[in-house]
């Protein structure tokens, strides 16, 4: 940081400190019988808000957040609800910029969401709930990220925002597969996505992809019966699924698992990959499914199962 920029930041912080003192002084002003109290609170709120602006210029984001929250408290006392909520959002955005204040950012965004829910402004609630989910995701707090995205999808559904809901469900299912290994829960979501995709002509083009992921999640669970039933379910959801390459591929996997034939399983994967390359998530799901064959084979030979390298080396699958 250059000396000039540091001086500018220091000066902004000094102005912020001075404005906080002015706000606290104005806030403590006595009013006879409460007359004029609202005006006093409004003036204090403006001072706190100005202090927050100065702290933000000085990159003092925790102090800025604290000042905006004090502004919000005083705006509420003066019955300026919109300004109060806007100040809460400003506080949350400031806390978000400080890596040490992410928990404060989340709790402050939640305060804003409560205000917007009460006002019926659900699109704003969704906007800031998404911010919470992204903070968890950036922090690699996958469980809380998935829960936040689940709440967000539900809110989009309640607000009749179908396309946004489906996008969030897709993201949520991806986290469940790749980060949490909650394959059964992810399968339920992919089945839901496939079903919803069939409701529109445009969506039908993505239905097979969702249904394939639904089946691959069942495959990862090592539940051959559920996988076989899942194939029939997909045929009932999308009548063209039975004639698709995806269905042919999954049917070969079912046969390989039923016959404990690891070589046939790998051949089916390689043949499909030659035409439609498998991405990392599908490859991981297929590796999980292959382990069920290895478990059965090793149990029959009395061997021990357990090779962590399978989670990282995909070359022998294809």
Rosetta blueprint (number, residue, H / E / L):
1 X L
2 X L
3 X H
4 X H
5 X H
6 X H
7 X H
8 X H
9 X H
10 X H
11 X H
12 X H
13 X H
14 X H
15 X H
16 X H
17 X H
18 X H
19 X H
20 X H
21 X H
22 X H
23 X H
24 X H
25 X H
26 X H
27 X H
28 X L
29 X L
30 X L
31 X L
32 X H
33 X H
34 X H
35 X L
36 X L
37 X H
38 X H
39 X H
40 X H
41 X H
42 X H
43 X H
44 X H
45 X H
46 X H
47 X H
48 X H
49 X H
50 X H
51 X H
52 X H
53 X H
54 X H
55 X H
56 X H
57 X H
58 X L
59 X L
60 X L
61 X H
62 X H
63 X H
64 X H
65 X H
66 X H
67 X H
68 X H
69 X H
70 X H
71 X H
72 X H
73 X H
74 X H
75 X H
76 X H
77 X H
78 X L
79 X L
80 X L
81 X H
82 X H
83 X H
84 X H
85 X H
86 X H
87 X H
88 X H
89 X H
90 X H
91 X H
92 X H
93 X H
94 X H
95 X H
96 X H
97 X H
98 X L
99 X H
100 X H
101 X H
102 X H
103 X H
104 X H
105 X H
106 X H
107 X H
108 X H
109 X H
110 X H
111 X H
112 X H
113 X H
114 X H
115 X H
116 X H
117 X H
118 X H
119 X H
120 X L
121 X L
122 X H
123 X H
124 X H
125 X H
126 X H
127 X H
128 X H
129 X H
130 X H
131 X H
132 X H
133 X H
134 X H
135 X H
136 X H
137 X H
138 X H
139 X L
140 X L
141 X L
142 X H
143 X H
144 X H
145 X H
146 X H
147 X H
148 X H
149 X H
150 X H
151 X H
152 X H
153 X H
154 X H
155 X H
156 X H
157 X H
158 X H
159 X L
160 X L
161 X L
162 X H
163 X H
164 X H
165 X H
166 X H
167 X H
168 X H
169 X H
170 X H
171 X H
172 X H
173 X H
174 X H
175 X H
176 X H
177 X H
178 X H
179 X H
180 X H
181 X L
182 X L
183 X H
184 X H
185 X H
186 X H
187 X H
188 X H
189 X H
190 X H
191 X H
192 X H
193 X H
194 X H
195 X H
196 X H
197 X H
198 X L
199 X L
200 X L
201 X L
202 X L
203 X L
204 X H
205 X H
206 X H
207 X H
208 X H
209 X H
210 X H
211 X H
212 X H
213 X H
214 X H
215 X H
216 X H
217 X H
218 X H
219 X H
220 X H
221 X L
222 X L
223 X L
224 X H
225 X H
226 X H
227 X H
228 X H
229 X H
230 X H
231 X H
232 X H
233 X H
234 X H
235 X H
236 X H
237 X H
238 X L
239 X L
240 X L
241 X H
242 X H
243 X H
244 X L
245 X H
246 X H
247 X H
248 X H
249 X H
250 X H
251 X H
252 X H
253 X H
254 X H
255 X H
256 X H
257 X H
258 X H
259 X L
260 X L
261 X L
262 X H
263 X H
264 X H
265 X H
266 X H
267 X H
268 X H
269 X H
270 X H
271 X H
272 X H
273 X H
274 X H
275 X H
276 X L
277 X L
278 X L
279 X L
280 X H
281 X H
282 X H
283 X H
284 X H
285 X H
286 X H
287 X H
288 X H
289 X H
290 X H
291 X H
292 X H
293 X H
294 X H
295 X H
296 X H
297 X H
298 X H
299 X H
300 X H
301 X H
302 X L
303 X L
304 X L
305 X L
306 X L
307 X L
308 X H
309 X H
310 X H
311 X H
312 X L
313 X L
314 X L
315 X L
316 X L
317 X L
318 X L
